[in-house]
Structures are given as C-alpha cells and as structure tokens.
Amino acid sequence: MHPTECLNELRETGRMRWMSPAQGWIAEAEEVVSALARDGFEECKYTETRDPHYHSRGGVWQGLNRQTGAVASAVWIVSDERPHLVFVDIDGEPLRDA
C-alpha cells in the first residue's frame, strides 16, 4: 500500500511526522482528512468525541474511493498535554513511516 499523493505532501512538508513509540502520526486530524478527501476518498463516517474531565477528544473518519474501491480510515486523539496523534489505515494496511 502506497500513501496517497496529498498525504505524501503533508509528510514532505513536515506537517505529518511519524512518532515511533506510538506507531502513529503527529498531525492535525483536519489536514489528514482533507488530504484523503483531495485524493478521492468520499466521507462515509465522521464522529468526534469529547471528555471534558480529561481535556481530551478524538474522532474517527472513514472514506471510500469509488474509483478504486479503497477504504481509508483515520482515528485521532487530541489532548491539551501532548501533540495530536493520528492513525491512518488504507485498505486494512496501517500507514507507517517509509
């Protein structure tokens, strides 16, 4: 599985960086979702959660590329105490650092 063109652009510009200990990406969830949409993934599901007691929030986004049949998922965790962490999966394969 190869990353999409727009996700590659986020990586190349440093707006999406790999965090080895967490096996995820430090990035703004909105930018990752927008990149997937620009690469042809149509939103099928979008849900956000919030926990006011812990000042954390997160969400999940899923999209379908009707041309290729590929499914993309992004799950994110946002906390006031640490950088945003995003996990990306395309067709069942986690997107990892190259």
C-alpha positions in Angstrom: 0.0 0.0 0.0 1.4 3.4 -1.0 0.5 6.6 0.7 -1.7 9.0 -1.3 -0.3 11.9 -3.1 -1.7 14.5 -0.6 -0.6 12.5 2.4 2.9 12.4 1.0 2.7 16.2 0.6 1.9 16.5 4.3 4.9 14.3 5.1 7.2 16.1 2.8 6.4 19.5 4.3 6.7 18.2 7.9 3.0 18.7 8.7 2.7 15.0 9.3 5.6 13.3 11.3 6.0 9.7 12.4 6.1 9.0 16.1 7.7 5.6 16.5 6.8 4.9 20.1 3.1 5.4 19.4 3.2 3.9 15.9 1.2 6.9 14.7 1.5 10.3 13.2 1.7 13.7 14.8 -0.5 15.8 12.6 -3.7 17.9 12.6 -6.6 15.5 12.0 -8.4 18.0 9.8 -5.4 18.2 7.5 -5.1 14.4 7.2 -8.9 14.1 6.5 -8.7 16.9 3.9 -5.7 15.2 2.2 -7.6 11.9 2.0 -10.6 13.7 0.5 -8.4 15.5 -2.1 -7.1 12.1 -3.1 -10.6 10.9 -3.9 -11.9 9.4 -0.7 -15.5 10.4 -0.1 -16.6 10.7 3.5 -18.7 7.8 4.8 -18.4 8.3 8.5 -17.3 11.1 10.8 -17.6 11.1 14.5 -15.9 13.2 17.2 -15.8 12.5 21.0 -15.0 14.7 23.9 -14.2 14.1 27.6 -14.4 17.4 29.5 -12.9 15.9 32.6 -9.7 14.9 31.0 -9.5 17.7 28.3 -9.1 15.1 25.6 -11.0 14.5 22.5 -10.8 12.3 19.5 -12.6 11.0 16.4 -12.8 8.7 13.5 -13.3 9.3 9.8 -13.8 6.8 7.1 -13.9 7.3 3.4 -14.4 5.3 0.2 -12.6 5.9 -3.1 -15.3 4.9 -5.6 -12.8 4.7 -8.5 -10.5 2.2 -6.8 -12.8 0.7 -4.1 -10.2 1.5 -1.5 -11.3 2.4 2.0 -9.4 4.8 4.2 -9.7 5.4 7.9 -8.3 8.0 10.2 -8.5 7.8 14.0 -7.2 10.6 16.1 -6.5 11.5 19.8 -6.1 15.1 20.8 -5.1 16.2 24.2 -4.1 19.6 25.7 -1.0 18.0 27.2 0.5 16.4 24.0 0.7 16.7 20.2 -2.3 15.4 18.1 -1.8 11.7 17.3 -3.4 10.3 14.1 -3.6 6.7 13.0 -4.2 6.2 9.2 -5.2 2.9 7.6 -5.9 2.3 3.9 -7.5 -1.0 2.8 -6.6 -2.6 6.1 -3.0 -1.6 6.0 -1.7 0.9 8.5 0.2 3.9 7.0 3.7 3.8 8.5 6.8 5.8 8.0 8.7 4.9 4.9 
